Amino acid sequence: MRIAIHSIQGTRWQGMASKLICYTSLGQMTVLDHHIPLVSSITGPNVEVVSAEGKKEIIPVSSGFIEVRPESEVIVLTQ
């Protein structure tokens, strides 16, 4: 799936990934390929991305929003 993580300062991560793990007010959420579409707020301390090659990237965030689109595209907007 395609993932893009953006902040006011610019793009923090962009590329193909096998999963994204983030935190919401209700707890941890894992987004996999072909996830149902959704929009949710996210909380810190981070967003974890596992790239298509299996490399784990941890991006610190304090808050933001996630949008999962039907065409296996995920957009994260953070502070």
matplotlib code that plots the C-alpha trace (Angstrom):
import matplotlib.pyplot as plt

x = [0.0, 1.1, 1.7, 2.5, 3.1, 3.1, 3.7, 3.7, 7.5, 7.1, 6.9, 8.2, 7.9, 6.5, 6.6, 5.2, 4.7, 3.3, 1.7, 1.3, 0.8, -0.5, -2.3, -5.8, -7.7, -9.1, -5.8, -3.4, -4.5, -2.7, -3.5, -2.7, -3.2, -6.9, -8.0, -11.5, -11.6, -11.6, -10.7, -9.5, -7.5, -4.2, -2.2, 1.5, 4.1, 4.8, 3.7, 5.5, 5.8, 7.1, 8.3, 7.6, 11.2, 10.5, 12.4, 10.8, 10.7, 9.4, 8.2, 7.6, 4.2, 2.2, -1.2, -2.8, -5.2, -5.1, -7.1, -7.2, -8.5, -10.1, -7.3, -4.8, -3.5, -2.9, -2.4, -1.2, -1.2, 0.8, 2.0]
y = [0.0, 3.6, 5.6, 9.3, 11.0, 14.8, 17.6, 21.3, 21.1, 18.7, 15.1, 12.9, 9.5, 8.4, 5.0, 1.5, -0.3, -3.6, -2.1, 1.1, 1.1, 4.2, 5.1, 6.6, 7.6, 4.1, 2.3, 0.9, 0.5, -1.5, -0.7, -3.4, -3.5, -3.4, -2.0, -0.6, 3.1, 5.3, 8.7, 9.0, 11.2, 9.8, 10.4, 10.0, 8.9, 7.7, 6.1, 2.9, 2.0, -1.3, -0.8, -3.2, -4.5, -5.2, -2.2, -0.7, 3.2, 5.0, 8.5, 10.6, 12.4, 14.3, 14.2, 14.3, 12.5, 9.4, 8.7, 5.2, 5.4, 2.5, 2.2, 1.0, 4.6, 6.0, 9.7, 10.8, 14.5, 15.3, 18.2]
z = [0.0, -0.6, 2.6, 2.9, 6.3, 6.1, 8.7, 8.5, 8.0, 5.0, 4.0, 6.8, 5.1, 1.7, -0.1, -0.3, 3.0, 4.3, 7.4, 9.5, 13.2, 15.0, 18.2, 18.5, 21.6, 21.7, 21.5, 18.9, 15.3, 12.6, 8.9, 6.4, 2.6, 1.6, 5.0, 5.1, 4.4, 7.5, 8.9, 12.5, 14.8, 16.0, 19.2, 20.0, 20.7, 17.2, 13.9, 12.9, 9.3, 8.0, 4.4, 1.6, 2.1, 5.8, 7.2, 10.3, 10.6, 13.7, 13.2, 16.3, 16.4, 19.0, 17.2, 13.8, 11.5, 9.4, 6.2, 4.7, 1.2, -0.8, -3.3, -0.6, 0.0, 3.5, 4.3, 7.7, 8.7, 11.8, 13.8]

ax = plt.figure().add_subplot(projection="3d")
ax.plot(x, y, z, "-o")
ax.set_aspect("equal")
plt.show()
